[in-house]
Amino acid sequence: MERREASWPAPRDPKQKFWDPDAQTMDPERRRLLQDEWVRDLVRRVFEGPVSFFRRKLEAAGIHDASRVTEVADLEAIPLTIKEELRDSEATHPPVGDYRFTDVRSCVRLGTSTGTTGVPTLRLWTRHDLWVEYESAARHWWRNGWRPGTIVSHAHPGYLYGGGLLLQGAYEYFGFLPIWVPPPDTDERAAEAIRMWMRIRPDIPFHHYSIGRFFEAATKLGLDPRADVGLENPYYEGPAEDAPLQSGGSECYAFVGSACHQAPGGHLNEDFAVVEAVDPATGRRVSDGEWGSLTITTLDRDNPLLRYNLEEACRIVRDPCVCGETTSRAFWGGRFTHLLSLGGRRFQVVEVERALRTVAEVTSPTLEYVVVRPAADDARLRVRVERGDGAVDSETMRGRCRAAIEARLGVETIVELVERETLPRSSYKATRLVER
């Protein structure tokens, strides 16, 4: 099979519609044949490697040689893999597990996941794997109307966490000038970033996870976060009602898709991945338009993953898009670990945030809250919310929060109003769900 090799991208006409028109407007049937070819190659590599972890998976499903898998449809017979299995593989076969397709010394970058849901897993990239991510990211930014020469900024963690350097590299590959500021672990670190943004104002305002911390730090410095620093509104940390699927996580596929903003959903880079919405109990795909578990098989990689279940909600639509791109589109519905049940109702933690954002008295300078995970015998939802700077008394503020949550969720709620800076802060992804 002909290999697409990594290199710095050739200049594009700024007026052209797509970053990679051939890939993004490819005939869907031709793309499916390409996917079939990559799937056959992946399974062949499992047996020839051998890649012990995935070989066990295949053989457990009765697949004992590569000829049994000839097309994308055959993937349904292969068991799903979840992150906990990757952790177990790394613990049993240290240091990198027995699910790798490439020797560690053939790789050029090592990183870890954030570890927000458990022990961090190791992530390895070859030059080619990085090129796949960079090309995918470039499609995303070009779709948004951004062009090389734009000044951007981010505050992702670095060092062992692989996502920060991956984003920085993708920005540079595309031709952005990225300002990588330190995560706001302390007010002093946040101030360092704020001073840089006041010297060189990014063309695209900073809007990543930790923006709430920067809002607070700017306010403490006597600055207007918007007018003086150029920050956008505090980051809304949950999916919108029809959030486009954009990321498959750094351990799988960071830039799996993005929105074109002309039709709902995120266009999937289907020449680099097979994306499925599946019933996690059966491993079978759900019907188009229905919610299932986001499952990704990465293609054209030195370090692929086969039917990796991210344990997040996803739905896929395949109707033609008015933008002219011929790929499927997908929606993200949040993590299943954030799906709560109380009084016969099921809801995501983010639904609480949507409700609280309608209460102006607790959203300035930022909204800070946590939800206590309901126990099986709980009759009421418990939410802790920090006071805002709204000029109303505590009882009124608490009552408005409770009314907003109960109106949206239909569950009885206890709101505990706490003073500012009482709840823990995060320099990256905030923890919104606590156990008690």
C-alpha positions as CSV (number, residue, x, y, z in Angstrom):
1,M,0.0,0.0,0.0
2,E,1.3,3.5,-0.9
3,R,2.3,5.4,2.2
4,R,1.6,9.1,2.7
5,E,4.8,10.5,4.2
6,A,5.2,13.3,6.8
7,S,6.6,16.6,5.7
8,W,5.9,20.3,6.2
9,P,2.7,21.2,4.2
10,A,2.8,22.9,0.9
11,P,1.3,26.4,0.8
12,R,-2.4,26.6,0.0
13,D,-4.4,29.2,-1.8
14,P,-6.1,31.1,1.1
15,K,-9.3,31.2,-0.9
16,Q,-9.6,27.4,-1.4
17,K,-12.4,25.9,0.5
18,F,-10.8,22.8,2.0
19,W,-7.3,22.0,3.3
20,D,-7.2,18.6,1.5
21,P,-10.0,18.7,-1.2
22,D,-9.2,15.2,-2.5
23,A,-9.6,13.6,0.9
24,Q,-12.5,15.7,2.2
25,T,-14.6,15.6,-1.0
26,M,-13.8,12.0,-1.9
27,D,-16.6,9.8,-3.3
28,P,-18.0,8.0,-0.2
29,E,-17.8,4.6,-1.9
30,R,-14.2,5.2,-2.8
31,R,-13.5,6.2,0.8
32,R,-15.1,3.1,2.1
33,L,-12.9,0.9,-0.2
34,L,-9.9,2.8,1.2
35,Q,-11.1,2.1,4.7
36,D,-11.5,-1.6,3.9
37,E,-7.9,-1.7,2.6
38,W,-6.6,-0.1,5.8
39,V,-8.6,-2.4,8.0
40,R,-7.2,-5.5,6.2
41,D,-3.7,-4.1,6.7
42,L,-4.3,-3.4,10.4
43,V,-5.6,-7.0,11.1
44,R,-2.7,-8.5,9.0
45,R,-0.3,-6.6,11.2
46,V,-1.9,-8.0,14.4
47,F,-1.2,-11.5,13.3
48,E,2.2,-10.9,11.7
49,G,3.6,-8.8,14.5
50,P,2.2,-10.4,16.4
51,V,0.4,-7.8,18.5
52,S,-0.5,-10.1,21.4
53,F,-3.2,-8.0,23.0
54,F,-5.2,-7.6,19.9
55,R,-4.5,-11.1,18.6
56,R,-6.1,-12.4,21.8
57,K,-9.1,-10.2,21.1
58,L,-9.4,-11.5,17.6
59,E,-9.0,-15.2,18.5
60,A,-11.6,-14.8,21.3
61,A,-14.0,-13.8,18.6
62,G,-13.1,-16.9,16.5
63,I,-10.9,-15.0,14.1
64,H,-7.7,-17.0,13.8
65,D,-6.2,-15.5,10.6
66,A,-6.3,-12.2,8.8
67,S,-8.4,-13.4,5.9
68,R,-11.5,-13.4,8.1
69,V,-11.6,-9.6,8.2
70,T,-11.9,-8.1,4.7
71,E,-13.9,-4.9,5.2
72,V,-15.2,-2.4,7.7
73,A,-18.4,-4.3,8.3
74,D,-16.3,-7.2,9.7
75,L,-15.2,-5.0,12.6
76,E,-18.5,-5.7,14.4
77,A,-17.2,-9.2,15.2
78,I,-14.2,-7.9,17.1
79,P,-14.6,-7.2,20.8
80,L,-14.3,-3.6,22.1
81,T,-11.3,-2.4,24.0
82,I,-11.6,0.1,26.9
83,K,-8.9,2.2,28.6
84,E,-8.8,0.0,31.7
85,E,-7.6,-2.8,29.5
86,L,-4.8,-0.7,28.2
87,R,-3.8,0.1,31.8
88,D,-3.8,-3.6,32.7
89,S,-1.7,-4.4,29.6
90,E,0.9,-1.8,30.6
91,A,0.9,-3.1,34.2
92,T,1.2,-6.8,33.1
93,H,3.7,-6.1,30.3
94,P,5.7,-3.1,31.4
95,P,6.6,-0.5,30.5
96,V,4.3,0.1,27.4
97,G,2.0,-3.0,27.3
98,D,1.6,-5.7,24.7
99,Y,-0.9,-3.7,22.5
100,R,1.7,-1.7,20.6
101,F,2.3,-2.2,16.9
102,T,5.7,-0.4,16.9
103,D,8.8,-0.8,19.1
104,V,9.2,2.1,21.5
105,R,12.6,3.0,20.1
106,S,11.0,3.6,16.7
107,C,9.0,6.4,18.2
108,V,9.9,10.0,18.5
109,R,7.5,11.2,21.2
110,L,6.2,9.8,24.4
111,G,3.4,11.2,26.6
112,T,0.7,10.2,29.0
113,S,-3.0,10.8,29.2
114,T,-4.2,13.3,31.9
115,G,-5.1,10.6,34.4
116,T,-8.3,12.3,35.2
117,T,-10.2,9.0,35.2
118,G,-7.4,6.7,36.6
119,V,-3.7,5.8,36.2
120,P,-2.4,7.7,33.1
121,T,-1.8,5.5,30.0
122,L,1.3,5.9,27.9
123,R,1.0,7.3,24.4
124,L,3.6,6.8,21.7
125,W,3.9,8.6,18.3
126,T,6.2,8.0,15.4
127,R,6.9,10.8,12.9
128,H,4.1,9.4,10.7
129,D,1.6,9.3,13.6
130,L,2.3,12.9,14.3
131,W,1.8,13.8,10.7
132,V,-1.7,12.1,10.7
133,E,-2.7,14.3,13.7
134,Y,-1.2,17.5,12.2
135,E,-3.0,16.9,8.9
136,S,-6.3,16.2,10.7
137,A,-5.9,19.4,12.8
138,A,-5.2,21.4,9.7
139,R,-8.5,20.4,8.2
140,H,-10.2,21.6,11.4
141,W,-8.6,25.0,11.5
142,W,-9.0,25.6,7.7
143,R,-12.7,24.7,8.0
144,N,-13.1,27.5,10.7
145,G,-11.7,30.1,8.3
146,W,-8.4,30.4,10.0
147,R,-5.2,30.7,7.9
148,P,-1.4,30.5,8.5
149,G,-0.1,33.7,10.0
150,T,-2.7,33.8,12.7
151,I,-1.6,34.3,16.3
152,V,-3.2,31.8,18.8
153,S,-2.6,30.8,22.4
154,H,-3.1,27.9,24.7
155,A,-2.3,26.8,28.2
156,H,-2.2,23.0,28.0
157,P,0.0,21.1,30.4
158,G,3.3,19.9,29.0
159,Y,6.1,17.6,30.0
160,L,4.8,14.0,30.4
161,Y,1.2,15.0,29.4
162,G,1.2,14.5,25.7
163,G,-1.6,16.7,24.7
164,G,0.1,20.0,25.1
165,L,3.1,19.3,22.8
166,L,0.7,17.6,20.3
167,L,-1.4,20.8,20.1
168,Q,1.7,23.0,19.9
169,G,3.2,20.9,17.1
170,A,-0.1,20.9,15.2
171,Y,-0.3,24.7,15.5
172,E,3.2,25.1,14.2
173,Y,2.6,22.7,11.3
174,F,-0.4,24.6,10.2
175,G,1.5,27.9,10.2
176,F,0.0,29.5,13.3
177,L,2.2,31.6,15.6
178,P,1.3,29.9,19.0
179,I,1.8,31.5,22.3
180,W,2.1,28.6,24.8
181,V,1.6,30.1,28.2
182,P,2.0,28.1,31.5
183,P,-1.1,26.5,33.0
184,P,-2.5,28.7,35.8
185,D,-1.3,26.5,38.7
186,T,-1.0,29.6,40.8
187,D,-2.1,33.3,40.6
188,E,1.6,34.1,39.8
189,R,1.7,31.7,36.8
190,A,-1.7,33.1,35.6
191,A,-0.3,36.6,35.8
192,E,2.7,35.6,33.7
193,A,0.3,34.5,30.9
194,I,-1.8,37.6,31.3
195,R,1.2,39.9,30.9
196,M,2.2,38.1,27.7
197,W,-1.3,38.4,26.2
198,M,-1.3,42.2,27.0
199,R,2.0,42.5,25.1
200,I,1.0,40.3,22.1
201,R,-2.7,40.0,21.7
202,P,-3.7,36.7,20.0
203,D,-5.9,37.1,16.9
204,I,-8.2,34.3,18.3
205,P,-9.0,35.0,22.0
206,F,-7.9,32.4,24.5
207,H,-10.8,30.0,25.3
208,H,-9.4,26.8,26.7
209,Y,-10.4,24.8,29.8
210,S,-8.5,26.9,32.3
211,I,-10.0,30.3,31.2
212,G,-12.0,30.6,34.5
213,R,-8.7,30.7,36.5
214,F,-7.4,33.4,34.2
215,F,-10.6,35.4,34.6
216,E,-10.2,35.3,38.4
217,A,-6.5,36.2,38.2
218,A,-7.1,39.1,35.9
219,T,-9.9,40.4,38.2
220,K,-7.5,40.2,41.2
221,L,-5.0,42.3,39.3
222,G,-7.6,45.0,38.8
223,L,-8.0,44.2,35.1
224,D,-11.1,43.7,32.9
225,P,-10.5,40.2,31.6
226,R,-12.3,41.0,28.3
227,A,-11.3,44.6,27.5
228,D,-7.7,44.6,29.0
229,V,-6.6,41.0,28.4
230,G,-8.8,40.0,25.4
231,L,-10.3,36.8,27.0
232,E,-13.5,35.3,25.9
233,N,-16.4,34.3,28.2
234,P,-15.4,31.6,30.8
235,Y,-15.1,28.3,29.1
236,Y,-18.3,26.2,29.0
237,E,-17.0,22.8,30.0
238,G,-19.8,20.5,28.8
239,P,-21.2,19.7,25.4
240,A,-23.7,22.0,23.8
241,E,-27.1,20.5,22.9
242,D,-25.8,19.4,19.5
243,A,-22.0,19.4,20.2
244,P,-19.9,18.3,17.2
245,L,-17.6,15.4,17.9
246,Q,-14.0,16.8,17.6
247,S,-11.6,14.7,19.7
248,G,-11.0,11.0,20.3
249,G,-8.5,11.7,23.1
250,S,-4.8,11.9,22.8
251,E,-4.4,8.2,23.4
252,C,-6.5,7.4,20.4
253,Y,-7.1,10.3,17.9
254,A,-6.9,13.8,19.1
255,F,-8.2,15.6,16.0
256,V,-10.8,13.0,14.8
257,G,-13.2,15.6,13.4
258,S,-14.6,19.2,13.5
259,A,-17.6,21.3,12.6
260,C,-18.0,23.1,9.3
261,H,-20.6,25.4,10.9
262,Q,-23.0,25.0,8.0
263,A,-24.7,21.9,9.2
264,P,-24.8,20.3,12.7
265,G,-22.2,17.8,13.8
266,G,-18.5,17.4,13.3
267,H,-17.0,16.1,10.0
268,L,-15.0,12.9,10.6
269,N,-11.6,12.3,9.0
270,E,-12.7,8.9,7.7
271,D,-9.6,8.3,5.7
272,F,-7.8,8.1,9.0
273,A,-10.3,6.4,11.2
274,V,-13.5,4.2,11.3
275,V,-15.8,5.9,13.8
276,E,-18.7,3.9,15.2
277,A,-21.6,4.5,17.6
278,V,-22.1,1.1,19.2
279,D,-24.2,-0.6,21.8
280,P,-21.5,-1.3,24.5
281,A,-23.3,-4.5,25.6
282,T,-23.2,-6.1,22.2
283,G,-20.5,-4.2,20.3
284,R,-22.9,-3.8,17.4
285,R,-23.5,-0.5,15.7
286,V,-26.6,1.4,16.5
287,S,-28.7,2.9,13.7
288,D,-27.6,6.2,12.2
289,G,-28.8,9.2,14.3
290,E,-29.1,7.1,17.5
291,W,-26.8,7.5,20.6
292,G,-24.2,4.9,21.2
293,S,-20.7,4.5,22.6
294,L,-18.0,6.3,20.7
295,T,-15.7,3.6,19.2
296,I,-12.7,4.4,17.0
297,T,-10.4,2.2,14.9
298,T,-7.5,4.3,13.8
299,L,-6.1,3.8,10.2
300,D,-2.8,4.6,8.5
301,R,-0.8,4.7,11.7
302,D,2.3,3.1,13.1
303,N,0.5,2.8,16.5
304,P,-3.2,2.1,15.8
305,L,-6.0,1.1,18.1
306,L,-8.6,-1.5,17.1
307,R,-12.2,-0.8,18.1
308,Y,-11.3,1.4,21.0
309,N,-14.4,2.3,23.1
310,L,-13.9,5.8,24.7
311,E,-17.0,5.2,26.9
312,E,-18.5,8.5,25.7
313,A,-21.8,9.1,24.0
314,C,-21.8,9.6,20.2
315,R,-24.3,9.6,17.3
316,I,-23.5,9.7,13.6
317,V,-25.4,11.0,10.6
318,R,-24.5,10.4,7.0
319,D,-26.8,12.7,5.0
320,P,-25.0,15.0,2.5
321,C,-23.7,18.3,4.0
322,V,-24.3,21.7,2.3
323,C,-20.6,22.6,2.7
324,G,-19.6,20.0,0.1
325,E,-17.6,17.7,2.3
326,T,-18.6,14.1,1.8
327,T,-17.6,12.6,5.1
328,S,-20.0,11.5,7.8
329,R,-20.8,13.8,10.7
330,A,-20.9,13.0,14.4
331,F,-22.2,14.5,17.7
332,W,-20.7,14.2,21.2
333,G,-22.9,13.6,24.2
334,G,-20.5,13.6,27.1
335,R,-18.8,10.9,29.2
336,F,-20.8,8.0,30.5
337,T,-19.1,8.4,33.8
338,H,-20.8,11.8,34.1
339,L,-24.3,10.3,33.4
340,L,-26.2,10.4,36.7
341,S,-29.5,8.8,37.8
342,L,-31.9,10.1,40.4
343,G,-35.6,9.6,41.0
344,G,-36.0,7.8,37.7
345,R,-34.4,10.5,35.7
346,R,-31.0,10.3,33.9
347,F,-28.9,13.4,33.1
348,Q,-25.4,14.6,32.5
349,V,-23.5,16.7,35.0
350,V,-23.3,19.4,32.3
351,E,-27.1,19.8,32.6
352,V,-26.5,21.3,36.0
353,E,-24.0,23.7,34.5
354,R,-26.5,24.7,31.8
355,A,-29.1,25.5,34.5
356,L,-26.7,27.5,36.7
357,R,-25.5,29.6,33.8
358,T,-29.0,31.1,33.7
359,V,-28.4,32.5,37.3
360,A,-26.4,35.7,36.8
361,E,-25.6,36.1,40.4
362,V,-23.3,33.0,40.5
363,T,-21.6,33.3,37.1
364,S,-19.5,36.4,37.7
365,P,-16.5,36.5,37.6
366,T,-16.8,32.7,36.9
367,L,-19.2,29.9,37.6
368,E,-17.7,27.4,40.1
369,Y,-19.6,24.4,41.2
370,V,-19.5,20.7,42.0
371,V,-22.2,18.0,41.9
372,V,-22.1,15.2,44.5
373,R,-22.7,11.9,42.8
374,P,-26.1,10.6,44.0
375,A,-26.1,7.4,46.0
376,A,-28.6,4.7,45.2
377,D,-30.9,5.8,48.1
378,D,-30.6,9.5,47.6
379,A,-33.9,11.4,46.9
380,R,-32.3,14.8,46.2
381,L,-29.4,16.0,44.1
382,R,-26.7,17.9,46.1
383,V,-24.9,20.7,44.4
384,R,-22.2,23.1,45.9
385,V,-22.0,26.5,44.2
386,E,-19.6,29.4,45.0
387,R,-21.1,32.8,45.6
388,G,-20.9,35.2,42.7
389,D,-20.6,38.9,42.9
390,G,-24.4,39.4,42.3
391,A,-25.9,41.9,44.7
392,V,-28.5,39.7,46.3
393,D,-28.6,38.0,49.7
394,S,-27.4,34.4,50.1
395,E,-30.9,32.9,50.5
396,T,-32.1,34.5,47.3
397,M,-29.0,33.4,45.4
398,R,-29.4,29.8,46.7
399,G,-33.1,29.8,45.9
400,R,-32.5,30.9,42.3
401,C,-29.9,28.2,41.8
402,R,-32.2,25.5,43.2
403,A,-35.1,26.7,41.0
404,A,-33.0,26.7,37.9
405,I,-31.7,23.2,38.4
406,E,-35.1,21.8,39.4
407,A,-36.8,23.4,36.4
408,R,-34.2,21.9,34.0
409,L,-33.8,18.5,35.5
410,G,-37.0,17.8,37.2
411,V,-35.3,16.5,40.4
412,E,-35.4,17.9,43.9
413,T,-32.1,19.7,44.7
414,I,-30.2,20.9,47.7
415,V,-27.9,23.8,46.9
416,E,-25.1,24.5,49.3
417,L,-23.8,28.1,48.7
418,V,-20.1,28.5,49.6
419,E,-17.7,31.4,49.6
420,R,-15.5,32.3,46.7
421,E,-12.3,30.2,46.3
422,T,-13.7,27.5,48.6
423,L,-14.0,24.8,45.9
424,P,-10.7,23.4,44.4
425,R,-9.4,25.0,41.3
426,S,-7.8,23.2,38.3
427,S,-5.2,24.6,36.0
428,Y,-6.6,22.4,33.2
429,K,-9.8,20.3,33.4
430,A,-12.0,21.2,36.3
431,T,-13.5,18.4,38.5
432,R,-17.2,18.9,38.5
433,L,-18.3,15.5,39.9
434,V,-17.3,14.5,43.4
435,E,-18.2,11.5,45.5
436,R,-19.3,13.2,48.7
